[in-house]
């Protein structure tokens, strides 16, 4: 028992109690992530919308999510973390429920767009709260634990959603809205405003000046650009990987088995990898994560049966875990106190862009040049990004030292 207590204490060192309410809310919210994974199926089967139009409507969720990252980051710095989170978590259930009732295509499309915006608006504020309350030495663990909560909840959500959909699709919307509302209640009662006073004194800096300051931050912009490249490669695991597996005679069920390895490893290894990565230099850990992603997707070009495809997924999953623990911690270290929310939003927006560019670009390369070129390019991108992270290390260390001062 003493060993267990000692181990638990080492995992939670320097992480304040308030953080765990944020963690618990994230877990509950993701456990209720019912709608988005089933949205295209709902639109085509329940609303008789064509596949192409359903795909366009689902993409509107991504448009709203992309805008939410930038707006949410700016608002988190100007209005505070708590108001932005409450706005997001209490408005989202309204449009979530509305989407389950509306029947006309324009109303469905508009509700999806607004839902994408408000459901993702809280994310930069969450990242800023962690930066506010967790010391730099523990941030990799803190962000890693949040990532673990997201995946732990999402592992079971589709299973539960499948049973609910068999009864009535409306339950998906009601259940998702309810869990989001519960997250909002936790924030309302247990998470006070965390924006530092130093930020409050400079919050009246004009938007033009803030944009100018970001444009003068080459490390942030370079890091965001590298994140976009990582995101484009990562998206291939959900777009072109199933196509390549099918070309090798494998079934959709085989693809499900391969991708389940991703969820299993994330749940089993996130805590260990986050703790290990926290002991490494930030950019060294990022370089390792990019290299693992590159090797994993590159090895897909050599895969020929289910076992080898599962191995490729396992390799890039290790890179995914390290990236999601270290990257937001690095952004938190880099950002000035008054711009923590905005920096997290800019970083998050790269994933929104990857959501659009990755599927289109990957599908085009796969169709025009074949799987070999696609996976070789993915490997090379991973290597280039890894080297680029190492090249950024020294100037970034100087910049983060200035930010800490």
Secondary structure, 3 states (H helix, E strand, C coil): CHHHHHHHHHHHCCCCHHHHHHHHHHHHHHHCCCHHHHHHHHHHHCCCCCHHHHHHHHHHHHHHHHHHHHHHHHHHHHCCHHHHHHHHHHHHHHHHHHHHHCCCHHHHHHHHHHHHHHHHCCHHHHHHHHHHHCCHHHHHHHHHHHHHHHHHHHHHHHHHHHHHHHHCCHHHHHHHHHHHHHHHHHHHHHCCCCCCHHHHCCCCCCHHHHHHHHHCCHHHHHHHHHHHHHHHHHHCCCCCHHHHHHHCCCCHHHHHHHHHHHHHHHHHHHHHHHHHHCCCCHHHHHHHHHHHHHHHHHHHCCCCCHHHHHHHHHHHHHHHHHHHHHHHHHHHHHCCHHHHHHHHHHHHHHHHHHHHHHHHHHHHHHHHHCHHHHHHHHHHHHHHHHHHHHHHHHHHHHHHHHHHC
